[in-house]
């Protein structure tokens, strides 16, 4: 994609600290995963820049917290309007640096804009309470206050949605932010921060860092007592490391980590519906999603019909540059693509049979064929193995009880899915699945009004919904002595 030829300008490639775009300690190259061509040189920050960003956030925190909720909401609404006006630039930037098809980038943009609007609307609706103490004599007053400066660490697979979902909640709550973008997708984050600044956000409130040494930057910030919150989306391994780094300062932490999405198709399911949603749930973003269908678990009674239809549709998926009308784009990097050769060997060594795909495409860019691997029954090879790739695994099971047991045989607990025509069975399965989210007869669940998050190895806390903004607030309780009413009325 040539930005100049399209009339769309390249976003800023610098760091944004204390209201200005700044150079880094050097630069690193950013590549287009669809052809391997270099897009730009990105400013590369070090610990000094990280501390400068935290300095700015800490200075701005008192004023931003005191700003009237309606004033913060007005700024966020202004940001939402500007974001909508810049939709084409957001969409093309996402596709250029992440490789996802334009249709998926448009869907991500629209959802992200909805999230920003959601938090703008919540800003003036953070409520406390006033009540009598249980034995009388005084009043119980509760209120909510911003937790303080926040470190937001975003992933590359949904570069706009993740910064909006985190920053939208933090800013609405009255917290200042330091965002560390993913190394692979800095431009989308830069475009969003530029939109906030153009909407009138004060300097120091939103800061942006890019780096090839994320662990050093994160460690520097987490060791500083002024940082009071970290919100991270990424791998369970890194999330665990951040918990340890923040332990000494008891940093408030929200983590959205890996997933092992079991996609259960029961015997009475609408098979055609299940197939269509399995395609969306598995191959959206080339399978690079924490909520993707990781294990497709199908009642043996309908598994042959499901698998035949599923394999046929997978084999028809068009793979290519996301700027063209395609169904599946590239993997984010050569490293991510190349690891899939070992993944295929691991699956076939465990008894899986490749029904379609299984190879890298011999063309520029980091493409891998949409793939289906079938097992003869439940197999532990996939229970704690997040594929994060355009590879689907199918497992026949004997009835709903075995489906449930196999689904729950995992240390992850993010998203799960159930397809059945029986509402009672759907609710029973949903209540017993050990996952933070359950999609019933649907494979896509992201929604501003819904709490997003998981259990076990999949994280701590919730993003969005009515809970999302409270992740960035501390509850304060005040015990208020009230005199006798007769005395008060004198």
C-alpha beads as a LAMMPS data file, in Angstrom:
LAMMPS data file: protein, C-alpha beads

490 atoms
489 bonds

1 atom types
1 bond types

-500.0 500.0 xlo xhi
-500.0 500.0 ylo yhi
-500.0 500.0 zlo zhi

Masses

1 110.0

Atoms # bond

1 1 1 0.000 0.000 0.000
2 1 1 1.431 3.357 -1.046
3 1 1 0.068 6.001 1.308
4 1 1 1.044 8.900 -0.903
5 1 1 -0.579 7.362 -3.954
6 1 1 -3.781 6.804 -1.972
7 1 1 -3.871 10.343 -0.633
8 1 1 -3.596 9.028 2.939
9 1 1 -0.678 10.280 5.012
10 1 1 1.609 8.080 7.080
11 1 1 1.013 8.546 10.831
12 1 1 3.676 9.916 13.147
13 1 1 6.658 7.613 13.712
14 1 1 8.023 9.412 16.797
15 1 1 7.400 9.010 20.527
16 1 1 4.722 11.206 22.100
17 1 1 5.748 12.559 25.508
18 1 1 4.330 15.489 27.438
19 1 1 2.410 16.943 24.524
20 1 1 5.040 16.700 21.805
21 1 1 6.403 14.221 19.273
22 1 1 10.007 13.362 20.120
23 1 1 12.801 11.258 18.602
24 1 1 13.931 8.087 20.336
25 1 1 17.365 6.745 21.175
26 1 1 17.442 5.405 17.620
27 1 1 15.014 3.826 15.161
28 1 1 13.890 0.373 14.140
29 1 1 12.384 -0.758 10.809
30 1 1 8.684 -1.529 10.463
31 1 1 7.695 -4.086 7.818
32 1 1 4.526 -4.920 5.912
33 1 1 3.744 -8.601 6.652
34 1 1 2.014 -8.977 3.272
35 1 1 5.209 -8.483 1.257
36 1 1 8.074 -7.968 3.696
37 1 1 8.697 -4.432 2.446
38 1 1 9.792 -1.761 4.911
39 1 1 7.093 0.776 5.752
40 1 1 8.941 3.236 7.970
41 1 1 11.628 3.809 10.606
42 1 1 10.050 3.949 14.075
43 1 1 11.460 5.875 17.026
44 1 1 12.903 3.412 19.520
45 1 1 12.626 4.466 23.162
46 1 1 14.780 3.499 26.123
47 1 1 14.334 3.758 29.901
48 1 1 15.055 7.491 29.848
49 1 1 12.123 8.134 27.535
50 1 1 9.912 5.856 29.623
51 1 1 10.658 7.880 32.762
52 1 1 10.053 11.138 30.882
53 1 1 6.634 9.839 29.860
54 1 1 5.847 8.848 33.445
55 1 1 7.065 12.264 34.653
56 1 1 4.567 13.874 32.286
57 1 1 1.731 11.557 33.301
58 1 1 2.403 12.120 37.005
59 1 1 2.440 15.922 36.568
60 1 1 -0.802 15.856 34.608
61 1 1 -2.587 13.408 36.922
62 1 1 -3.938 15.825 39.586
63 1 1 -5.415 18.227 37.054
64 1 1 -6.905 15.480 34.887
65 1 1 -8.477 13.790 37.930
66 1 1 -10.007 17.090 39.092
67 1 1 -11.439 17.932 35.677
68 1 1 -15.222 17.753 35.777
69 1 1 -16.577 14.445 34.420
70 1 1 -18.631 16.281 31.832
71 1 1 -15.514 18.116 30.603
72 1 1 -13.661 14.798 30.227
73 1 1 -16.689 13.354 28.444
74 1 1 -16.779 16.298 26.037
75 1 1 -13.136 15.699 25.116
76 1 1 -13.810 12.016 24.539
77 1 1 -16.837 12.784 22.367
78 1 1 -14.651 15.158 20.360
79 1 1 -12.103 12.355 19.978
80 1 1 -14.846 10.016 18.811
81 1 1 -15.999 12.480 16.148
82 1 1 -12.453 12.996 14.859
83 1 1 -11.853 9.257 14.884
84 1 1 -14.908 8.744 12.678
85 1 1 -13.683 11.414 10.272
86 1 1 -10.323 9.640 9.965
87 1 1 -11.751 6.184 9.417
88 1 1 -10.056 5.558 6.061
89 1 1 -6.623 6.360 7.485
90 1 1 -7.169 4.101 10.495
91 1 1 -8.348 1.207 8.310
92 1 1 -5.483 1.437 5.816
93 1 1 -2.895 1.875 8.566
94 1 1 -4.094 -1.253 10.345
95 1 1 -4.006 -3.327 7.177
96 1 1 -0.605 -1.976 6.157
97 1 1 1.175 -2.875 9.408
98 1 1 -0.824 -5.889 10.659
99 1 1 -1.775 -7.542 7.363
100 1 1 -5.437 -8.093 8.230
101 1 1 -7.878 -7.733 5.307
102 1 1 -9.485 -4.336 4.828
103 1 1 -12.893 -5.794 5.685
104 1 1 -11.579 -6.932 9.073
105 1 1 -9.798 -3.623 9.633
106 1 1 -13.067 -1.777 8.954
107 1 1 -14.883 -3.995 11.423
108 1 1 -12.177 -3.372 14.032
109 1 1 -12.346 0.367 13.412
110 1 1 -16.130 0.495 13.831
111 1 1 -15.995 -1.578 17.013
112 1 1 -13.165 0.568 18.399
113 1 1 -15.113 3.755 17.740
114 1 1 -18.081 2.236 19.551
115 1 1 -15.856 1.473 22.541
116 1 1 -14.630 5.072 22.697
117 1 1 -18.222 6.289 22.556
118 1 1 -19.184 3.839 25.316
119 1 1 -16.538 5.164 27.684
120 1 1 -17.336 8.772 26.777
121 1 1 -20.913 8.076 27.850
122 1 1 -19.796 6.393 31.078
123 1 1 -17.548 9.256 32.181
124 1 1 -20.307 11.231 33.901
125 1 1 -21.977 8.131 35.366
126 1 1 -19.523 6.898 37.982
127 1 1 -21.717 6.531 41.037
128 1 1 -21.043 6.207 44.761
129 1 1 -23.435 5.467 47.628
130 1 1 -24.777 6.921 50.899
131 1 1 -26.315 4.665 53.539
132 1 1 -26.736 4.067 57.277
133 1 1 -24.187 2.025 59.176
134 1 1 -25.574 -1.398 60.095
135 1 1 -26.004 -0.415 63.784
136 1 1 -26.740 3.232 63.141
137 1 1 -24.876 6.193 64.573
138 1 1 -23.065 7.244 61.402
139 1 1 -23.331 7.147 57.630
140 1 1 -21.438 5.039 55.112
141 1 1 -20.326 7.134 52.152
142 1 1 -18.543 5.494 49.220
143 1 1 -17.033 7.198 46.204
144 1 1 -14.557 6.330 43.458
145 1 1 -11.264 8.010 42.629
146 1 1 -8.812 7.508 39.728
147 1 1 -6.143 4.963 40.537
148 1 1 -3.436 7.226 39.070
149 1 1 -0.922 7.076 36.201
150 1 1 -1.367 3.920 34.117
151 1 1 0.880 1.843 31.884
152 1 1 -1.102 0.386 28.976
153 1 1 0.609 -2.385 27.003
154 1 1 -1.138 -3.268 23.753
155 1 1 -0.725 -6.251 21.390
156 1 1 -0.253 -6.268 17.623
157 1 1 -3.209 -8.442 16.640
158 1 1 -5.905 -5.807 17.318
159 1 1 -3.822 -2.631 17.402
160 1 1 -6.687 -0.110 17.465
161 1 1 -9.237 -2.011 19.532
162 1 1 -6.783 -2.689 22.326
163 1 1 -5.540 0.876 22.790
164 1 1 -9.092 2.255 22.625
165 1 1 -10.464 -0.288 25.082
166 1 1 -7.697 0.410 27.594
167 1 1 -7.129 4.141 27.112
168 1 1 -10.847 4.847 26.764
169 1 1 -11.545 3.378 30.197
170 1 1 -8.476 4.911 31.862
171 1 1 -9.071 8.409 30.504
172 1 1 -12.783 8.288 31.299
173 1 1 -11.926 7.315 34.878
174 1 1 -9.601 10.312 35.239
175 1 1 -6.270 8.503 34.877
176 1 1 -3.318 9.669 32.816
177 1 1 -1.693 7.109 30.528
178 1 1 1.605 5.871 29.150
179 1 1 0.906 3.453 26.293
180 1 1 3.572 1.067 25.034
181 1 1 2.571 0.012 21.543
182 1 1 3.349 -3.378 20.057
183 1 1 6.622 -3.270 18.139
184 1 1 4.865 -4.583 15.028
185 1 1 1.959 -2.087 14.981
186 1 1 3.055 1.332 16.294
187 1 1 1.401 3.454 13.605
188 1 1 -2.181 2.638 14.548
189 1 1 -1.492 3.621 18.155
190 1 1 0.201 6.822 16.988
191 1 1 -2.808 7.739 14.875
192 1 1 -5.143 7.227 17.833
193 1 1 -2.990 9.343 20.163
194 1 1 -2.793 12.067 17.508
195 1 1 -6.589 12.008 17.320
196 1 1 -6.855 12.530 21.096
197 1 1 -4.414 15.430 20.983
198 1 1 -6.248 17.067 18.066
199 1 1 -9.471 16.689 20.076
200 1 1 -7.955 18.858 22.804
201 1 1 -6.634 16.456 25.455
202 1 1 -4.159 18.283 27.735
203 1 1 -0.449 17.596 27.493
204 1 1 0.846 14.777 29.650
205 1 1 -2.509 12.988 29.785
206 1 1 -1.789 10.585 26.922
207 1 1 1.808 9.513 26.208
208 1 1 3.047 6.942 23.687
209 1 1 6.203 4.811 23.578
210 1 1 7.560 2.418 20.934
211 1 1 10.414 0.062 21.741
212 1 1 12.302 -3.065 20.747
213 1 1 13.197 -3.645 24.418
214 1 1 9.767 -3.871 26.067
215 1 1 10.932 -5.747 29.160
216 1 1 13.454 -3.027 30.076
217 1 1 10.885 -0.268 29.583
218 1 1 8.185 -2.075 31.552
219 1 1 10.556 -2.940 34.393
220 1 1 11.685 0.678 34.662
221 1 1 8.131 1.940 34.930
222 1 1 6.867 -0.779 37.278
223 1 1 9.693 -0.080 39.722
224 1 1 8.631 3.567 39.974
225 1 1 6.132 4.162 42.789
226 1 1 4.308 6.831 40.807
227 1 1 2.934 4.207 38.441
228 1 1 -0.243 2.847 40.007
229 1 1 -1.768 0.671 37.312
230 1 1 -0.715 -1.664 34.492
231 1 1 -3.162 -3.031 31.928
232 1 1 -1.682 -5.651 29.611
233 1 1 -2.967 -7.774 26.753
234 1 1 -0.641 -10.508 25.539
235 1 1 0.833 -13.845 26.460
236 1 1 0.389 -15.565 29.804
237 1 1 4.184 -15.798 30.166
238 1 1 4.630 -12.026 29.914
239 1 1 1.578 -11.352 32.079
240 1 1 3.057 -13.481 34.843
241 1 1 6.338 -11.568 34.540
242 1 1 4.530 -8.215 34.843
243 1 1 2.774 -9.427 37.989
244 1 1 6.139 -10.215 39.543
245 1 1 7.644 -6.896 38.447
246 1 1 4.756 -4.958 39.939
247 1 1 4.622 -6.919 43.179
248 1 1 7.052 -4.781 45.187
249 1 1 4.972 -1.647 44.620
250 1 1 1.640 -3.532 44.745
251 1 1 0.715 -2.134 41.325
252 1 1 -2.971 -2.453 40.436
253 1 1 -3.019 -4.953 37.566
254 1 1 -5.409 -5.978 34.791
255 1 1 -4.322 -8.821 32.518
256 1 1 -5.985 -10.204 29.392
257 1 1 -3.853 -13.194 28.462
258 1 1 -3.847 -16.350 26.365
259 1 1 -6.857 -18.451 25.439
260 1 1 -7.830 -21.980 24.469
261 1 1 -11.271 -21.357 22.981
262 1 1 -13.211 -24.643 22.977
263 1 1 -15.879 -24.460 20.254
264 1 1 -18.495 -27.072 21.147
265 1 1 -21.013 -28.348 18.575
266 1 1 -23.660 -30.573 20.174
267 1 1 -25.732 -33.188 18.380
268 1 1 -28.818 -30.985 18.010
269 1 1 -26.905 -27.952 16.711
270 1 1 -27.614 -26.169 13.447
271 1 1 -24.551 -27.572 11.687
272 1 1 -24.502 -24.995 8.890
273 1 1 -24.641 -22.157 11.436
274 1 1 -21.871 -23.789 13.469
275 1 1 -19.671 -24.151 10.388
276 1 1 -20.103 -20.503 9.390
277 1 1 -19.305 -19.264 12.883
278 1 1 -16.370 -21.647 13.244
279 1 1 -14.873 -20.124 10.082
280 1 1 -15.235 -16.609 11.524
281 1 1 -14.090 -17.594 14.992
282 1 1 -11.042 -19.524 13.780
283 1 1 -9.752 -17.669 10.728
284 1 1 -10.474 -14.022 11.562
285 1 1 -7.128 -12.214 11.710
286 1 1 -5.475 -15.371 10.344
287 1 1 -6.308 -17.116 13.621
288 1 1 -4.169 -14.641 15.570
289 1 1 -6.704 -13.904 18.301
290 1 1 -6.835 -14.937 21.946
291 1 1 -10.562 -15.690 21.594
292 1 1 -10.163 -17.801 18.445
293 1 1 -11.615 -21.313 18.307
294 1 1 -8.645 -23.380 19.471
295 1 1 -10.301 -26.781 19.818
296 1 1 -13.422 -27.531 17.764
297 1 1 -15.220 -30.198 19.798
298 1 1 -18.056 -31.885 17.886
299 1 1 -20.552 -34.543 18.947
300 1 1 -19.662 -37.684 17.011
301 1 1 -23.240 -37.923 15.741
302 1 1 -22.840 -34.793 13.599
303 1 1 -19.057 -34.617 13.313
304 1 1 -18.761 -36.152 9.800
305 1 1 -21.300 -33.675 8.396
306 1 1 -19.704 -30.751 10.246
307 1 1 -16.157 -31.663 9.228
308 1 1 -17.009 -32.191 5.550
309 1 1 -18.708 -28.802 5.301
310 1 1 -16.059 -27.077 7.390
311 1 1 -13.141 -28.444 5.368
312 1 1 -14.832 -27.480 2.104
313 1 1 -15.289 -23.876 3.240
314 1 1 -11.775 -23.652 4.664
315 1 1 -10.279 -24.883 1.384
316 1 1 -12.176 -22.116 -0.456
317 1 1 -10.833 -19.278 1.710
318 1 1 -8.828 -16.782 -0.344
319 1 1 -5.434 -15.913 1.113
320 1 1 -3.463 -12.814 0.183
321 1 1 -2.554 -9.180 0.733
322 1 1 -5.205 -7.584 2.936
323 1 1 -5.401 -4.590 0.603
324 1 1 -7.007 -6.945 -1.937
325 1 1 -10.409 -8.647 -1.509
326 1 1 -9.231 -11.688 0.463
327 1 1 -10.499 -13.754 3.404
328 1 1 -7.219 -14.422 5.230
329 1 1 -4.138 -12.226 5.443
330 1 1 -0.563 -13.040 6.474
331 1 1 0.927 -13.963 9.792
332 1 1 2.414 -10.930 11.526
333 1 1 6.071 -11.965 10.965
334 1 1 8.336 -14.565 9.423
335 1 1 9.066 -15.904 12.907
336 1 1 5.387 -16.441 13.625
337 1 1 4.894 -18.162 10.270
338 1 1 7.940 -20.392 10.594
339 1 1 6.943 -21.726 14.022
340 1 1 3.896 -23.322 12.375
341 1 1 6.018 -26.023 10.740
342 1 1 6.790 -27.314 14.229
343 1 1 3.127 -26.921 15.183
344 1 1 1.982 -29.115 12.290
345 1 1 4.599 -31.738 13.185
346 1 1 3.478 -31.657 16.814
347 1 1 -0.180 -32.162 15.854
348 1 1 0.454 -34.988 13.387
349 1 1 2.857 -36.727 15.793
350 1 1 0.027 -36.720 18.355
351 1 1 -2.315 -38.487 15.935
352 1 1 -3.831 -35.604 13.989
353 1 1 -4.572 -35.902 10.272
354 1 1 -4.232 -32.866 8.012
355 1 1 -7.431 -32.612 5.936
356 1 1 -6.533 -29.413 4.086
357 1 1 -3.660 -26.913 4.099
358 1 1 -0.621 -27.426 6.273
359 1 1 1.961 -25.474 4.262
360 1 1 3.386 -21.997 3.899
361 1 1 2.555 -20.178 0.678
362 1 1 5.488 -19.707 -1.650
363 1 1 5.152 -15.982 -2.224
364 1 1 6.440 -12.742 -0.675
365 1 1 5.081 -12.071 2.790
366 1 1 4.357 -14.337 5.744
367 1 1 1.460 -16.490 4.557
368 1 1 0.315 -19.905 5.747
369 1 1 -2.489 -21.969 4.253
370 1 1 -5.758 -22.206 6.209
371 1 1 -5.463 -25.657 7.729
372 1 1 -7.716 -28.279 9.327
373 1 1 -6.316 -31.115 11.446
374 1 1 -8.685 -33.865 12.660
375 1 1 -8.189 -36.161 15.647
376 1 1 -10.113 -39.374 16.341
377 1 1 -11.189 -38.204 19.792
378 1 1 -10.164 -35.974 22.719
379 1 1 -6.410 -35.472 22.798
380 1 1 -4.360 -33.537 25.388
381 1 1 -1.973 -32.106 22.759
382 1 1 -4.124 -28.990 22.407
383 1 1 -5.408 -28.445 25.948
384 1 1 -2.807 -25.836 26.923
385 1 1 -1.465 -25.069 23.459
386 1 1 -2.745 -21.783 22.030
387 1 1 -2.369 -22.080 18.262
388 1 1 -2.617 -18.368 17.352
389 1 1 -2.588 -19.367 13.702
390 1 1 -4.891 -20.274 10.774
391 1 1 -4.915 -23.889 11.957
392 1 1 -8.153 -25.528 13.133
393 1 1 -8.262 -28.765 15.130
394 1 1 -11.387 -30.947 15.223
395 1 1 -12.129 -33.502 17.961
396 1 1 -15.161 -35.864 17.913
397 1 1 -16.676 -36.577 21.352
398 1 1 -19.360 -38.845 22.791
399 1 1 -22.101 -36.486 23.963
400 1 1 -22.268 -33.258 25.967
401 1 1 -20.666 -34.596 29.146
402 1 1 -17.453 -35.617 27.382
403 1 1 -17.522 -32.340 25.437
404 1 1 -17.691 -30.384 28.699
405 1 1 -14.982 -32.428 30.402
406 1 1 -12.629 -32.057 27.447
407 1 1 -13.341 -28.329 27.127
408 1 1 -12.514 -27.748 30.802
409 1 1 -9.283 -29.741 30.578
410 1 1 -7.226 -26.602 30.182
411 1 1 -5.370 -24.085 32.320
412 1 1 -6.801 -21.298 30.181
413 1 1 -10.228 -19.792 30.751
414 1 1 -10.926 -16.941 28.339
415 1 1 -13.553 -17.578 25.626
416 1 1 -15.657 -20.653 24.892
417 1 1 -18.510 -21.415 22.501
418 1 1 -21.547 -23.704 22.498
419 1 1 -23.840 -24.526 19.581
420 1 1 -27.162 -26.177 20.394
421 1 1 -30.867 -25.623 19.753
422 1 1 -31.720 -26.552 23.357
423 1 1 -31.781 -23.418 25.545
424 1 1 -31.694 -25.403 28.792
425 1 1 -28.663 -27.358 27.598
426 1 1 -26.987 -24.145 26.437
427 1 1 -27.380 -22.528 29.861
428 1 1 -26.287 -25.695 31.675
429 1 1 -23.145 -25.924 29.528
430 1 1 -22.481 -22.207 29.816
431 1 1 -22.659 -22.268 33.609
432 1 1 -20.283 -25.227 33.883
433 1 1 -17.686 -24.084 31.353
434 1 1 -14.693 -22.722 33.308
435 1 1 -14.288 -19.695 31.076
436 1 1 -14.923 -15.988 31.558
437 1 1 -17.000 -15.734 28.375
438 1 1 -19.374 -18.111 26.604
439 1 1 -20.745 -17.521 23.120
440 1 1 -24.005 -19.410 22.577
441 1 1 -24.744 -20.012 18.907
442 1 1 -22.304 -17.266 17.931
443 1 1 -18.565 -17.106 17.384
444 1 1 -17.991 -13.360 17.823
445 1 1 -18.634 -11.759 21.235
446 1 1 -16.802 -8.400 21.415
447 1 1 -19.268 -5.706 22.528
448 1 1 -18.742 -2.396 24.381
449 1 1 -21.543 -3.160 26.846
450 1 1 -20.123 -6.591 27.784
451 1 1 -17.318 -7.378 30.267
452 1 1 -14.365 -8.944 28.419
453 1 1 -11.936 -11.162 30.330
454 1 1 -11.067 -14.616 31.562
455 1 1 -10.144 -16.840 34.473
456 1 1 -7.156 -19.010 35.436
457 1 1 -4.182 -18.500 33.081
458 1 1 -6.269 -16.155 30.940
459 1 1 -6.027 -13.162 33.199
460 1 1 -7.306 -10.864 35.900
461 1 1 -10.032 -8.230 35.621
462 1 1 -12.483 -7.187 32.919
463 1 1 -12.402 -4.711 30.079
464 1 1 -15.496 -2.820 28.853
465 1 1 -19.049 -3.310 30.044
466 1 1 -20.078 -1.552 33.237
467 1 1 -17.053 -3.117 34.946
468 1 1 -14.374 -1.769 32.616
469 1 1 -14.114 1.773 33.948
470 1 1 -13.966 0.559 37.561
471 1 1 -10.718 -1.286 36.747
472 1 1 -9.149 2.204 36.758
473 1 1 -10.847 3.465 39.922
474 1 1 -10.255 2.927 43.638
475 1 1 -13.242 2.751 45.966
476 1 1 -13.023 5.169 48.886
477 1 1 -15.142 4.770 52.032
478 1 1 -15.835 7.659 54.415
479 1 1 -17.526 7.132 57.795
480 1 1 -19.573 10.246 58.498
481 1 1 -20.813 11.042 61.976
482 1 1 -24.215 12.742 61.907
483 1 1 -25.621 14.460 64.987
484 1 1 -29.140 13.994 66.337
485 1 1 -31.722 15.517 64.061
486 1 1 -33.062 17.710 66.855
487 1 1 -29.621 19.277 67.272
488 1 1 -29.233 19.713 63.525
489 1 1 -32.558 21.537 63.229
490 1 1 -31.939 24.081 66.008

Bonds

1 1 1 2
2 1 2 3
3 1 3 4
4 1 4 5
5 1 5 6
6 1 6 7
7 1 7 8
8 1 8 9
9 1 9 10
10 1 10 11
11 1 11 12
12 1 12 13
13 1 13 14
14 1 14 15
15 1 15 16
16 1 16 17
17 1 17 18
18 1 18 19
19 1 19 20
20 1 20 21
21 1 21 22
22 1 22 23
23 1 23 24
24 1 24 25
25 1 25 26
26 1 26 27
27 1 27 28
28 1 28 29
29 1 29 30
30 1 30 31
31 1 31 32
32 1 32 33
33 1 33 34
34 1 34 35
35 1 35 36
36 1 36 37
37 1 37 38
38 1 38 39
39 1 39 40
40 1 40 41
41 1 41 42
42 1 42 43
43 1 43 44
44 1 44 45
45 1 45 46
46 1 46 47
47 1 47 48
48 1 48 49
49 1 49 50
50 1 50 51
51 1 51 52
52 1 52 53
53 1 53 54
54 1 54 55
55 1 55 56
56 1 56 57
57 1 57 58
58 1 58 59
59 1 59 60
60 1 60 61
61 1 61 62
62 1 62 63
63 1 63 64
64 1 64 65
65 1 65 66
66 1 66 67
67 1 67 68
68 1 68 69
69 1 69 70
70 1 70 71
71 1 71 72
72 1 72 73
73 1 73 74
74 1 74 75
75 1 75 76
76 1 76 77
77 1 77 78
78 1 78 79
79 1 79 80
80 1 80 81
81 1 81 82
82 1 82 83
83 1 83 84
84 1 84 85
85 1 85 86
86 1 86 87
87 1 87 88
88 1 88 89
89 1 89 90
90 1 90 91
91 1 91 92
92 1 92 93
93 1 93 94
94 1 94 95
95 1 95 96
96 1 96 97
97 1 97 98
98 1 98 99
99 1 99 100
100 1 100 101
101 1 101 102
102 1 102 103
103 1 103 104
104 1 104 105
105 1 105 106
106 1 106 107
107 1 107 108
108 1 108 109
109 1 109 110
110 1 110 111
111 1 111 112
112 1 112 113
113 1 113 114
114 1 114 115
115 1 115 116
116 1 116 117
117 1 117 118
118 1 118 119
119 1 119 120
120 1 120 121
121 1 121 122
122 1 122 123
123 1 123 124
124 1 124 125
125 1 125 126
126 1 126 127
127 1 127 128
128 1 128 129
129 1 129 130
130 1 130 131
131 1 131 132
132 1 132 133
133 1 133 134
134 1 134 135
135 1 135 136
136 1 136 137
137 1 137 138
138 1 138 139
139 1 139 140
140 1 140 141
141 1 141 142
142 1 142 143
143 1 143 144
144 1 144 145
145 1 145 146
146 1 146 147
147 1 147 148
148 1 148 149
149 1 149 150
150 1 150 151
151 1 151 152
152 1 152 153
153 1 153 154
154 1 154 155
155 1 155 156
156 1 156 157
157 1 157 158
158 1 158 159
159 1 159 160
160 1 160 161
161 1 161 162
162 1 162 163
163 1 163 164
164 1 164 165
165 1 165 166
166 1 166 167
167 1 167 168
168 1 168 169
169 1 169 170
170 1 170 171
171 1 171 172
172 1 172 173
173 1 173 174
174 1 174 175
175 1 175 176
176 1 176 177
177 1 177 178
178 1 178 179
179 1 179 180
180 1 180 181
181 1 181 182
182 1 182 183
183 1 183 184
184 1 184 185
185 1 185 186
186 1 186 187
187 1 187 188
188 1 188 189
189 1 189 190
190 1 190 191
191 1 191 192
192 1 192 193
193 1 193 194
194 1 194 195
195 1 195 196
196 1 196 197
197 1 197 198
198 1 198 199
199 1 199 200
200 1 200 201
201 1 201 202
202 1 202 203
203 1 203 204
204 1 204 205
205 1 205 206
206 1 206 207
207 1 207 208
208 1 208 209
209 1 209 210
210 1 210 211
211 1 211 212
212 1 212 213
213 1 213 214
214 1 214 215
215 1 215 216
216 1 216 217
217 1 217 218
218 1 218 219
219 1 219 220
220 1 220 221
221 1 221 222
222 1 222 223
223 1 223 224
224 1 224 225
225 1 225 226
226 1 226 227
227 1 227 228
228 1 228 229
229 1 229 230
230 1 230 231
231 1 231 232
232 1 232 233
233 1 233 234
234 1 234 235
235 1 235 236
236 1 236 237
237 1 237 238
238 1 238 239
239 1 239 240
240 1 240 241
241 1 241 242
242 1 242 243
243 1 243 244
244 1 244 245
245 1 245 246
246 1 246 247
247 1 247 248
248 1 248 249
249 1 249 250
250 1 250 251
251 1 251 252
252 1 252 253
253 1 253 254
254 1 254 255
255 1 255 256
256 1 256 257
257 1 257 258
258 1 258 259
259 1 259 260
260 1 260 261
261 1 261 262
262 1 262 263
263 1 263 264
264 1 264 265
265 1 265 266
266 1 266 267
267 1 267 268
268 1 268 269
269 1 269 270
270 1 270 271
271 1 271 272
272 1 272 273
273 1 273 274
274 1 274 275
275 1 275 276
276 1 276 277
277 1 277 278
278 1 278 279
279 1 279 280
280 1 280 281
281 1 281 282
282 1 282 283
283 1 283 284
284 1 284 285
285 1 285 286
286 1 286 287
287 1 287 288
288 1 288 289
289 1 289 290
290 1 290 291
291 1 291 292
292 1 292 293
293 1 293 294
294 1 294 295
295 1 295 296
296 1 296 297
297 1 297 298
298 1 298 299
299 1 299 300
300 1 300 301
301 1 301 302
302 1 302 303
303 1 303 304
304 1 304 305
305 1 305 306
306 1 306 307
307 1 307 308
308 1 308 309
309 1 309 310
310 1 310 311
311 1 311 312
312 1 312 313
313 1 313 314
314 1 314 315
315 1 315 316
316 1 316 317
317 1 317 318
318 1 318 319
319 1 319 320
320 1 320 321
321 1 321 322
322 1 322 323
323 1 323 324
324 1 324 325
325 1 325 326
326 1 326 327
327 1 327 328
328 1 328 329
329 1 329 330
330 1 330 331
331 1 331 332
332 1 332 333
333 1 333 334
334 1 334 335
335 1 335 336
336 1 336 337
337 1 337 338
338 1 338 339
339 1 339 340
340 1 340 341
341 1 341 342
342 1 342 343
343 1 343 344
344 1 344 345
345 1 345 346
346 1 346 347
347 1 347 348
348 1 348 349
349 1 349 350
350 1 350 351
351 1 351 352
352 1 352 353
353 1 353 354
354 1 354 355
355 1 355 356
356 1 356 357
357 1 357 358
358 1 358 359
359 1 359 360
360 1 360 361
361 1 361 362
362 1 362 363
363 1 363 364
364 1 364 365
365 1 365 366
366 1 366 367
367 1 367 368
368 1 368 369
369 1 369 370
370 1 370 371
371 1 371 372
372 1 372 373
373 1 373 374
374 1 374 375
375 1 375 376
376 1 376 377
377 1 377 378
378 1 378 379
379 1 379 380
380 1 380 381
381 1 381 382
382 1 382 383
383 1 383 384
384 1 384 385
385 1 385 386
386 1 386 387
387 1 387 388
388 1 388 389
389 1 389 390
390 1 390 391
391 1 391 392
392 1 392 393
393 1 393 394
394 1 394 395
395 1 395 396
396 1 396 397
397 1 397 398
398 1 398 399
399 1 399 400
400 1 400 401
401 1 401 402
402 1 402 403
403 1 403 404
404 1 404 405
405 1 405 406
406 1 406 407
407 1 407 408
408 1 408 409
409 1 409 410
410 1 410 411
411 1 411 412
412 1 412 413
413 1 413 414
414 1 414 415
415 1 415 416
416 1 416 417
417 1 417 418
418 1 418 419
419 1 419 420
420 1 420 421
421 1 421 422
422 1 422 423
423 1 423 424
424 1 424 425
425 1 425 426
426 1 426 427
427 1 427 428
428 1 428 429
429 1 429 430
430 1 430 431
431 1 431 432
432 1 432 433
433 1 433 434
434 1 434 435
435 1 435 436
436 1 436 437
437 1 437 438
438 1 438 439
439 1 439 440
440 1 440 441
441 1 441 442
442 1 442 443
443 1 443 444
444 1 444 445
445 1 445 446
446 1 446 447
447 1 447 448
448 1 448 449
449 1 449 450
450 1 450 451
451 1 451 452
452 1 452 453
453 1 453 454
454 1 454 455
455 1 455 456
456 1 456 457
457 1 457 458
458 1 458 459
459 1 459 460
460 1 460 461
461 1 461 462
462 1 462 463
463 1 463 464
464 1 464 465
465 1 465 466
466 1 466 467
467 1 467 468
468 1 468 469
469 1 469 470
470 1 470 471
471 1 471 472
472 1 472 473
473 1 473 474
474 1 474 475
475 1 475 476
476 1 476 477
477 1 477 478
478 1 478 479
479 1 479 480
480 1 480 481
481 1 481 482
482 1 482 483
483 1 483 484
484 1 484 485
485 1 485 486
486 1 486 487
487 1 487 488
488 1 488 489
489 1 489 490
